[in-house]
Amino acid sequence: MDFIRPTVIDIDLDALEANYRRICEIAAPAAVMPILKANAYGHGLVPCARRLESLGARAFGVAFLEEGITLRRAGIKTPILALGGISGRQIGLFLQYDIDLTASSVYKLEAIERKAEEMGKTARVHLKVDTGMERIGVHYYSAGPLLEKAIACRHCEISGIFSHFATAEDEDLSFARLQLERFLECASFFEKHSLPAPLRHMANSGAILQFPESALDLVRPGLILFGVSPAPHLAARSPQSRVMSVRSEVVYFKVVAQGAGVSYGRAWQAPCQTRVVTIPVGYGDGYSRRLSNNGSVLIRGIRYPIAGRVCMDQFMVDIGPSGAAYNGDEVVLIGRQGGEEITVEEISMLAGTDPRDILASLNLRIPRRYYSGGQAVSG
Ligand SMILES: *Cc1c(COP(=O)(O)O)cnc(C)c1O
């Protein structure tokens, strides 16, 4: 069933490897924990993890327990940390599948300790300190009880302590510097008690690229692993190997009369008699509806504009009064064709959103095809 559709997402695992190696160089001597949440930013959780495991990644970060379980069931042995909040009833599964837990409050750490004791296991825990994101974690100014509790737990191994930047990709790093200071003060607790220090980690993509002092023991790259830059001013420093391309085919060709409206709401009207082709992809695949009358695609190496609204499963493209395109022609939505390229950054700008939103929205209705050494490989 997989490749019945003429639409596919191609993933270049060698490009992923090149970006990973580049990040290792930038972050050294810090270790690297690739962040593979949301189906590895749409690139496919298990195949990306397999390649990165073969390269010796120190650990993987996911958002949720179930993403970690998927990796374990696929045979991934690398340590996995679920970065998000946990609910009490999940703790047994974390321990069963050997997935590191985020402890973001004393209450949660106590629940982990109790469950680990009951199951006769040692839980691996990373403490989460909130230094200014106001998402999860104990506030840096009241982290004392969590740290005290952590060193008193007998069934938890404290593997890490971490925080998260709110503004690491801004040009102005003053708040990021303040967050790092707050974090280091908390993390110094272990040193002050002459205890072995857990892994300290804080740096996301933006921080890895422009705030090297924040690399500490471990960095947590997400977006830049996939060759996408987090902000225009960081594009030149960001790893450059594009991992994903999205391709489809022309499935219909028609001539549209001058003044005819195209698609729902007739929000685009042909300025003259023109040729319009239909592409069998839509917002039901995660191709943003905000690209209506706004985005473009590549056909035969030429860039053409989307005409009218993107529908759930199809959209139309104006190839002009004398444009050439035939049923079955390749259409590139993201990626290169001839000398032209459509980037995730470009699309996210047009859609008025973040590149991560564009990537993570591409859902499982589009099959992924994996390449290595120029050849298709199984996921
Ligand atoms: C998503 C996430 C990251 C990775 O962020 P990027 O900016 O995409 O590199 C790192 N740490 C945490 C806690 C996250 O939630």
The ligand as a MOL file (V3000), in Angstrom:
LIG
                    3D

  0  0  0     0  0            999 V3000
M  V30 BEGIN CTAB
M  V30 COUNTS 15 15 0 0 0
M  V30 BEGIN ATOM
M  V30 1 C 11.9280 20.7120 21.1060 0
M  V30 2 C 12.9330 20.8030 22.1750 0
M  V30 3 C 14.2990 20.9120 21.8540 0
M  V30 4 C 14.8190 21.0670 20.4300 0
M  V30 5 O 14.4860 22.3390 19.9530 0
M  V30 6 P 15.0580 22.9160 18.5700 0
M  V30 7 O 14.9930 24.3750 18.7590 0
M  V30 8 O 14.1800 22.4190 17.4880 0
M  V30 9 O 16.4660 22.4400 18.4600 0
M  V30 10 C 15.1980 20.8830 22.8910 0
M  V30 11 N 14.7840 20.7830 24.1800 0
M  V30 12 C 13.4800 20.7020 24.5310 0
M  V30 13 C 13.0870 20.5930 25.9610 0
M  V30 14 C 12.5090 20.7320 23.5380 0
M  V30 15 O 11.2230 20.6590 23.8810 0
M  V30 END ATOM
M  V30 BEGIN BOND
M  V30 1 1 1 2
M  V30 2 1 2 3
M  V30 3 2 2 14
M  V30 4 1 3 4
M  V30 5 2 3 10
M  V30 6 1 4 5
M  V30 7 1 5 6
M  V30 8 2 6 7
M  V30 9 1 6 8
M  V30 10 1 6 9
M  V30 11 1 10 11
M  V30 12 2 11 12
M  V30 13 1 12 13
M  V30 14 1 12 14
M  V30 15 1 14 15
M  V30 END BOND
M  V30 END CTAB
M  END
